[in-house]
Amino acid sequence: MKPILLLVISMVMILSGIALLLERPPSDEDIVGQSFEESPQELEIKDLGPEDSTLSEYLLGVTYYEGKGVQQDIPKAMEHFKRASEKQHGLSALYMAHILMYETSVNGDPKEALKYLEMSVLLGELTAHYWLGIAYEFGKGVDQDLDRALSEYELACNADFIIACSRYGRVSNSWLYTKSDPVEFAEITGKTLEFIHKAKKHNDPDGIVLVALRELDYADQEFTPAEAVTDLLKVCETHKGCHCLDAALILESGFLTPQNRDRAQAYFEEYSNHECGIDSDIHKQKLKRDELFGSQEYKEIHKRALQGNKIALSEIAAYLRIRSNQDRLLLRWIHRFSMLANREDLKDLGN
């Protein structure tokens, strides 16, 4: 009976460990595994055959890492993961890398973590390419190299690790414009479109956001801008946090929707409270935004825009451009208002 039970437990743990490890970005909570039906004492290595010892080391590592059925013990988990890694167990190497890179309870070493990541890749763990991409994108244990990061994300995306597809899109959006070679530019653009649409198809929130923003930026004539607005608002409402910046700007400026500045402020706070990046202090600019979007002049122009006056869209862009002081976020939305004004097929601006 015990061999069958161990086999079932092993399969559950492997699958749950992989799935949950893959879903989480490095700033989120650490890897979450699934608990055992038996305690570690009932899974002693001596009770298993020699062929099971590597797997048992991995399973015990996950148990102590999670603290399910026993007291959590990260150092002890590392001992088991390390022994399994030395026996060529790729997922254990990936756990070791993640602990060394992100676990605050141990004295992690990014360079050592990188060695385990590379080991995991060599042992066939395709998902390790994503974490290797993270390392190269942010310079963890290695010099920052965005080209290498994109290459790693591409490999992970092609292995159907969906958040890597979105991450490729995030990096390429800014890195793309450093490319002077038109062939390379076109190649990265094509991959970006393919990958973010793949992520959206799998309901990845970052993928949905990236597709919506790209379609707003490029004013694809086959796309309804209101759909992008709906997608951005829905993703923020569902997933909160770092997905709320563009939704906040939509509601504050009234982009194809009535202004709702109170709700916009709540979204800005939600975004900034999660320390999402360089725009995390956007809520500090409230007075500036009050002046821009709260003025009677803006409200009158915006009202005409929602009533179907496309000239008013150009007026909004001009109004914001004069007052933007080169604010990067506002310039982005100035461009979007201008693109809408140039769409010949756009009739009902309020829908």
C-alpha angles and dihedrals in degrees: 000000000000096000090053092048091048091050092052092047091047094053093047092049095047094049096043092044092052095044096049095042089055098048098059127082115219094259094056129081114302126265114305120206132185121262125249125248087222129049120249088254088064091050098056113159090232089066091059132073121254091259090059098051097092093049092046090053089054093047093048089048091055091046094054092040091055098037092220109156091355137051111280110258115177096182090052090047088053091053090057095042091049093052091048090048090053086055090056099260105155100196091052089054088052091052090049091052093049093049093048092047103042113009107107095194093071133053095255125198114207092201092053089045089055090055090055091047091053090046090052091052092050089051091057103261098143092185089065087073088072093055090044087054090052090052093052094042094054100028097245109167091342140054112280110264116171094183090057090044090055091049091053093046089050092054091049093046092051086053087058095253092147102197087059088061090056092044089054088055093049094051096041092052091070102023094050095075093060088068115099096176106093092207092054090044092053092046094053091044091053093049091047092055092046094048100045091048088050089052092048091050088058091049094247105164094219090051091051091050094047093050092048094049093046092051090050091048096049098034095222106205091220091058129080109224091210088064090058091050091050091049093050093049092046094050091051093048092048103039103023122188119061093009093067105075098087092040089055092051091048093054094041095050095034094235103188089331138072114276115262104176096170091056090043090055090051089053091049089052091048089052097046094045089062093054090230100174145286092342094053092111092055091116089066089068093064095118091053092050092046088057093048104041101023098058121110090234092059093045091054093049091046092050090055090048093054090049089062103268104142092185086066089062090060089046090054091051091049092046092053095041092058092050102034097090087210092299103174096218094047092047088056092055093042086060091050094051089049092050091052091052089057096051109108093193095055110104111147106047094179096064 
